Amino acid sequence: MMYDAIIMRTIIDLPEDQVNALAELCKIERISRAEAVRRALGEMLAKKKVRGKEQAFGTWHKRGDSRKIIENLRKEWD
């Protein structure tokens, strides 16, 4: 796996049941704990990124003319 030039080390606290489940997964997958955490984080971030875009798409269509709304908001600043 390729990494960017910046690599961050971190310490996390996990409950015992997650530590045991992680150890079992790593044994089955034959990967390190660090690799398992990297994969899990990568999957979570990919899902959050996609879902965020989907939720935001078309948000203004229910409000009417977005240009007028923004112009009215800007008038409040004067």
Backbone as CSV, one residue per row, in Angstrom:
resi,resn,N_x,N_y,N_z,CA_x,CA_y,CA_z,C_x,C_y,C_z
1,MET,0.839,-1.175,0.000,0.000,0.000,0.000,0.888,1.244,0.000
2,MET,0.530,2.214,-0.825,1.283,3.471,-0.905,0.709,4.475,0.080
3,TYR,1.583,5.234,0.718,1.160,6.259,1.651,1.690,7.601,1.202
4,ASP,1.015,8.652,1.612,1.501,9.999,1.339,2.794,10.225,2.110
5,ALA,3.453,11.335,1.839,4.697,11.652,2.519,4.469,11.857,4.019
6,ILE,3.254,12.223,4.405,2.945,12.468,5.810,2.296,11.220,6.397
7,ILE,2.910,10.699,7.431,2.360,9.549,8.133,2.155,9.966,9.576
8,MET,0.976,9.685,10.107,0.654,10.068,11.472,0.559,8.831,12.344
9,ARG,1.174,8.905,13.495,1.008,7.854,14.483,-0.002,8.348,15.496
10,THR,-0.825,7.438,15.984,-1.812,7.837,16.978,-2.031,6.713,17.962
11,ILE,-2.520,7.079,19.124,-2.860,6.107,20.154,-4.364,6.191,20.365
12,ILE,-5.016,5.039,20.352,-6.461,5.017,20.601,-6.749,4.027,21.716
13,ASP,-7.792,4.309,22.456,-8.248,3.398,23.502,-9.428,2.604,22.960
14,LEU,-9.339,1.293,23.055,-10.418,0.420,22.597,-10.902,-0.421,23.761
15,PRO,-12.203,-0.659,23.816,-12.710,-1.575,24.838,-12.216,-2.996,24.559
16,GLU,-12.198,-3.784,25.594,-11.638,-5.136,25.497,-12.299,-5.974,24.404
17,ASP,-13.619,-5.846,24.251,-14.305,-6.660,23.237,-13.846,-6.283,21.829
18,GLN,-13.568,-4.996,21.589,-13.071,-4.579,20.267,-11.631,-5.036,20.057
19,VAL,-10.837,-5.004,21.108,-9.444,-5.491,21.003,-9.448,-6.972,20.634
20,ASN,-10.298,-7.738,21.284,-10.367,-9.179,20.995,-10.871,-9.444,19.583
21,ALA,-11.902,-8.718,19.172,-12.441,-8.889,17.819,-11.404,-8.475,16.774
22,LEU,-10.676,-7.403,17.050,-9.632,-6.940,16.126,-8.520,-7.971,16.012
23,ALA,-8.110,-8.534,17.131,-7.063,-9.557,17.121,-7.494,-10.767,16.301
24,GLU,-8.746,-11.161,16.464,-9.279,-12.306,15.707,-9.293,-12.013,14.209
25,LEU,-9.775,-10.818,13.855,-9.815,-10.417,12.446,-8.417,-10.385,11.841
26,CYS,-7.480,-9.809,12.574,-6.103,-9.707,12.069,-5.477,-11.079,11.864
27,LYS,-5.803,-11.999,12.736,-5.296,-13.364,12.601,-5.856,-14.022,11.348
28,ILE,-7.162,-13.863,11.141,-7.823,-14.460,9.972,-7.313,-13.829,8.675
29,GLU,-7.228,-12.500,8.664,-6.813,-11.772,7.463,-5.295,-11.762,7.254
30,ARG,-4.572,-12.155,8.297,-3.099,-12.121,8.275,-2.574,-10.712,7.986
31,ILE,-3.124,-9.763,8.751,-2.689,-8.372,8.634,-2.410,-7.827,10.038
32,SER,-1.697,-6.724,10.074,-1.401,-6.094,11.357,-2.616,-5.329,11.867
33,ARG,-2.590,-4.983,13.137,-3.654,-4.150,13.694,-3.709,-2.808,12.984
34,ALA,-2.536,-2.252,12.735,-2.477,-0.949,12.063,-3.141,-1.015,10.688
35,GLU,-2.880,-2.084,9.962,-3.482,-2.223,8.634,-4.990,-2.372,8.727
36,ALA,-5.458,-3.125,9.716,-6.902,-3.295,9.902,-7.563,-1.951,10.214
37,VAL,-6.941,-1.160,11.069,-7.488,0.151,11.414,-7.469,1.071,10.204
38,ARG,-6.374,1.043,9.417,-6.302,1.868,8.199,-7.425,1.508,7.235
39,ARG,-7.658,0.213,7.046,-8.720,-0.224,6.134,-10.097,0.209,6.630
40,ALA,-10.342,0.029,7.918,-11.638,0.400,8.487,-11.865,1.906,8.368
41,LEU,-10.848,2.677,8.657,-10.966,4.128,8.555,-11.175,4.554,7.108
42,GLY,-10.469,3.926,6.196,-10.638,4.229,4.778,-12.053,3.963,4.299
43,GLU,-12.618,2.834,4.715,-13.999,2.501,4.332,-14.986,3.502,4.923
44,MET,-14.802,3.861,6.183,-15.715,4.797,6.833,-15.663,6.164,6.155
45,LEU,-14.462,6.644,5.875,-14.322,7.952,5.245,-14.911,7.963,3.839
46,ALA,-14.736,6.872,3.108,-15.307,6.793,1.756,-16.830,6.836,1.817
47,LYS,-17.425,6.134,2.756,-18.886,6.129,2.895,-19.407,7.496,3.316
48,LYS,-18.722,8.140,4.248,-19.166,9.446,4.735,-19.073,10.490,3.631
49,LYS,-18.019,10.422,2.828,-17.830,11.393,1.758,-18.948,11.284,0.730
50,VAL,-19.276,10.099,0.317,-20.322,9.881,-0.674,-21.671,10.296,-0.110
51,ARG,-21.963,9.875,1.105,-23.251,10.185,1.703,-23.416,11.685,1.885
52,GLY,-22.358,12.393,2.254,-22.438,13.832,2.433,-22.812,14.546,1.151
53,LYS,-22.236,14.129,0.046,-22.563,14.735,-1.244,-23.999,14.445,-1.637
54,GLU,-24.448,13.223,-1.393,-25.821,12.851,-1.748,-26.837,13.643,-0.936
55,GLN,-26.557,13.866,0.337,-27.489,14.598,1.184,-27.563,16.064,0.790
56,ALA,-26.458,16.629,0.339,-26.425,18.053,0.020,-26.983,18.346,-1.371
57,PHE,-26.956,17.389,-2.265,-27.368,17.625,-3.640,-28.834,18.030,-3.708
58,GLY,-29.100,19.157,-4.331,-30.462,19.617,-4.532,-31.117,20.235,-3.310
59,THR,-30.344,20.591,-2.318,-30.897,21.119,-1.073,-31.713,22.384,-1.295
60,TRP,-31.276,23.253,-2.204,-31.934,24.545,-2.392,-33.231,24.461,-3.195
61,HIS,-33.477,23.366,-3.906,-34.644,23.327,-4.800,-35.969,23.484,-4.062
62,LYS,-36.045,23.112,-2.808,-37.279,23.234,-2.040,-37.498,24.655,-1.517
63,ARG,-36.470,25.479,-1.542,-36.551,26.824,-0.984,-36.942,27.877,-2.012
64,GLY,-36.983,27.520,-3.236,-37.326,28.498,-4.270,-36.078,29.059,-4.931
65,ASP,-36.145,30.334,-5.286,-35.055,30.994,-6.000,-33.892,31.269,-5.047
66,SER,-32.844,30.490,-5.160,-31.712,30.611,-4.249,-31.020,31.966,-4.381
67,ARG,-30.999,32.534,-5.583,-30.357,33.834,-5.773,-31.046,34.906,-4.928
68,LYS,-32.371,34.908,-4.907,-33.127,35.892,-4.115,-32.881,35.688,-2.620
69,ILE,-32.853,34.458,-2.209,-32.606,34.158,-0.796,-31.241,34.686,-0.378
70,ILE,-30.236,34.434,-1.195,-28.882,34.880,-0.880,-28.802,36.408,-0.891
71,GLU,-29.439,37.043,-1.855,-29.440,38.511,-1.904,-30.095,39.089,-0.647
72,ASN,-31.190,38.490,-0.201,-31.851,38.959,1.022,-30.961,38.771,2.244
73,LEU,-30.258,37.666,2.300,-29.337,37.441,3.410,-28.214,38.472,3.407
74,ARG,-27.706,38.798,2.232,-26.620,39.773,2.127,-27.095,41.169,2.521
75,LYS,-28.365,41.495,2.265,-28.913,42.801,2.654,-28.864,42.986,4.173
76,GLU,-28.976,41.879,4.905,-28.934,41.954,6.364,-27.571,42.431,6.857
77,TRP,-26.531,42.242,6.056,-25.186,42.628,6.476,-24.964,44.139,6.417
78,ASP,-25.784,44.834,5.613,-25.601,46.285,5.442,-26.073,47.065,6.649
